[in-house]
Amino acid sequence: MTAEPPAAPLRVVLADDQALVRAGFRVILGTEDGIEVVGEAGDGGEAVELVERLRPDVVLMDVQMPRVDGLEATRRILASDSTAKVVILTTFDREDYLFEALRAGASGFLLKNASPEDLVESVRIVARGDALLSPEVTRRVIARFNTPAAPAPGHRPAELTDREYEVLVELARGASNAEIAQSLYLGETTVKTHVSRVLNKLGLRDRTHAVVYAYEQGIVSPGRADTA
């Protein structure tokens, strides 16, 4: 039996106006098997150009950068034909930035004081299509925003089955597949199938945007994450 060829490494672009931050991230990621830093940008405009040219899998994106900031860069990247997943680098000093990043299409957040292990894991998490959005982050970001035009809590998308709706509500809590499986008494493989169907039916990019959708549509609201 012939051995399968090794998987291609995950390609990462770093976007931060601080060279020392980029250097630290590059050193950490460069020691990991299966991850390759293919480019660095000092502002959002450079990041957009690098993504277009290098076609990375993941972009680690700072928010506050000169000329073009990380929010605008994220919008431009995700409005293009790029399949790159964007992770916003943050210190939590501006939560309004974080929510706008979610709306722009970012796949999650990473604190700049995160451990090296968390940095590596964040790249792997978003590359495989999962959300980098913990319940703590969900509460801190979403709780500050309540869309006035949203329907009353409990609004039910007609496209979803009863079980899919329950899964969407759990996603809005920031629950992992394992936590959803335990809460709804399902196998994790079944949960993955339901999550995929929810995203496809609602036209959502990933789990993170399922959270945004649930809050903006009034399915759940700040401080309330249960069904109607």
C-alpha positions, 0 to 999 in steps of 0.5 A, a space after each residue: 500500500 502506498 502512503 498518502 502524500 502529506 497535506 499541503 501546509 496551511 498558508 498564513 499572512 500576518 498583518 500588523 503595523 508592529 514589526 516586532 509583533 509580526 516577527 514574534 508570530 512568525 517565529 511561533 508559527 514557523 516552528 509548527 509542522 503544517 503551517 507556513 507564513 507566506 507573507 507579512 503586511 504593515 497595513 491593511 492595503 498591503 494585506 489585501 494585495 498579499 491575499 490576492 497574490 498569495 492566496 493564503 488560507 488564514 490571515 491574522 489581521 490587526 485592527 488599528 493600522 495606518 492608511 487602510 485599517 484591519 476592518 476595511 481590509 477584512 471587508 475587501 478580502 471577503 468581498 473578493 473571491 478569496 477563500 481566506 479566513 480572517 482572524 482579528 488580533 485584538 486587545 479588547 480595548 475597542 469592542 465596537 471594532 470587534 463587532 464591526 469585524 464580525 459584520 465584515 466577515 472575520 472568522 474570529 478573534 485572538 487576543 494579542 497576549 494569547 499563548 503560543 499554543 493558542 496562536 497555533 490552534 487559532 490558525 488550525 481552528 479557522 482553517 478547518 472552518 470552525 469559529 474562533 469565538 468563545 462564549 466569553 467573547 460572544 458575551 463581551 462583544 454581542 452584549 453591547 449591541 442590540 439591533 433596533 430593527 431586529 425581529 422580536 426574540 424567537 424569530 424562526 427561519 422558515 428554512 430550518 427544521 426544529 433540530 436545526 433551529 435548536 442547533 442555531 440557538 446553541 451556536 449563538 451561545 458560542 457552544 462547541 460541537 461537543 457542548 451542542 451534542 451534550 445539550 441536545 443528546 446527539 452524536 458529534 458527527 450528527 451535530 457537524 451535519 446539522 451545523 453544515 446544513 444550518 450554514 448552507 440553508 442560511 447562506 452563512 460563511 461559518 459558525 461565527 457568522 451564525 452567531 451574528 445572524 442569530 443576534 441580528 435576526 432577533 433569534 436570541 438577544 443580549 442576555 437571552 439565548 433560548 428558544 421562543 
